[in-house]
């Protein structure tokens, strides 16, 4: 099973803008706060993913580990 992007995402980039104020606020956070945010975000993403998306994520992680 090859890992392929969803067709609706083909040839589409991803863009996210971060302001200088957001960067400054992030730099003031402790390591614990950053790690807590990462964990909470990971849990949220898992909860909103479909089983197919979870499988795709798992396979992508395995693929990336195999080529490292």
N, C-alpha and C positions, 0 to 999 in steps of 0.2 A: 504494500500500500504506500504510494508516494504521497508526500505532503505537498498539497497544492493550496493556494489561496482560494477563498470563495470567489466565484465568478463575479459577483457584484463589487468585489474589491480589486479586480484586475485593472492594472494601469492607473490606479488612484493612489495618490500619496496621502500622507498624514501630516497635519499641521497643527501646532499648538503654540500659542503666544504666551510668554511669561514676561511680566513687567519687572522693572528694576525693584519696585516695592515688594513684589512677591519673592524675588531672590533674596532681598535683604531680610524679610521676615523668616524665610527658610533658614538662613545662616544663623539666626538667633536661636533656633530650636536645638534642644539637646539631642544627643544620639538616641536616648531612650524614646523621646517624642517621635523622632523620625522612624525608628524601628516599629513603634506602636502603629504609626500611620500606615507603614508598609503592610503590617499584618492585618489591620482592619480593611485595607483596600483589597488585599488578597482574598479575604473571607467574602467580601462583598461581591467581587468578580466571580468567585466560585458559585455563590448563591444565585446569581443572575444568568449564569451560563446554562445552555442546554446540555444534555449528555453528549451530543455530537461535538459541541464546542469544547467540552472538557476533554474528550478523547483527542481532538485536534491539538489542544494545548499540550497534553501529555506526550503525544507523538513528536511534536515540535521540540520539546525539551529533550527527549531521548535522542532525536536526530542531532541537535546542537551539541550534546555531550559526546556523541559518537565521532563528530568531526573535529572536536577540540584536541 
